[in-house]
Amino acid sequence: MNAEDIKALIATGFACEHIEVEGDGRHWFAVIVSSAFEGKNRVQRQRMVNATVQAKMATDELHALSMKTLTPAEWAERQA
């Protein structure tokens, strides 16, 4: 898998305002911004993302994905 594949996989699970993915082909890091994260804690957000990539992780096509999950307001605050 490459970064674009992972972005597309995450985006099929829920609407995202912004997704960045980088990695070395085995270990990936994603920044995911979505209104769907509103009112959810960090664990709930990560579970949402994990649900979208679970099948690829089960086959080891996607080995490891760490992530930062943010609401649009949190993202805007960090960009300021």
Backbone hydrogen bonds, N-H to C=O, Kabsch-Sander energy under -0.5 kcal/mol:
donor,donor_aa,acceptor,acceptor_aa,energy
6,I,2,N,-2.0
7,K,3,A,-2.5
8,A,4,E,-2.4
9,L,5,D,-2.2
10,I,6,I,-2.5
11,A,7,K,-2.6
12,T,8,A,-1.2
13,G,9,L,-0.5
13,G,10,I,-1.5
14,F,10,I,-0.9
17,E,33,V,-2.3
18,H,33,V,-1.6
20,E,31,V,-2.4
22,E,29,F,-2.4
24,D,27,H,-1.7
28,W,26,R,-0.5
28,W,64,A,-2.4
29,F,22,E,-2.9
30,A,66,S,-2.2
31,V,20,E,-2.3
32,I,30,A,-0.5
32,I,68,K,-2.8
33,V,18,H,-3.1
34,S,32,I,-0.5
34,S,70,L,-2.2
36,A,15,A,-0.6
37,F,34,S,-1.4
38,E,35,S,-1.8
40,K,37,F,-2.3
45,R,41,N,-2.2
46,Q,42,R,-2.4
47,R,43,V,-2.3
48,M,44,Q,-1.7
49,V,45,R,-1.9
50,N,46,Q,-3.1
51,A,47,R,-2.1
52,T,48,M,-0.8
52,T,49,V,-1.1
53,V,49,V,-1.0
53,V,50,N,-0.5
54,Q,50,N,-1.3
57,M,53,V,-2.0
58,A,54,Q,-2.3
59,T,55,A,-1.1
60,D,57,M,-1.0
61,E,56,K,-1.6
62,L,56,K,-1.7
63,H,61,E,-0.5
64,A,26,R,-1.6
66,S,28,W,-2.7
68,K,30,A,-2.5
70,L,32,I,-2.9
70,L,68,K,-0.5
75,W,71,T,-2.6
76,A,72,P,-2.6
77,E,73,A,-2.2
78,R,74,E,-1.9
79,Q,75,W,-1.6
80,A,76,A,-1.1
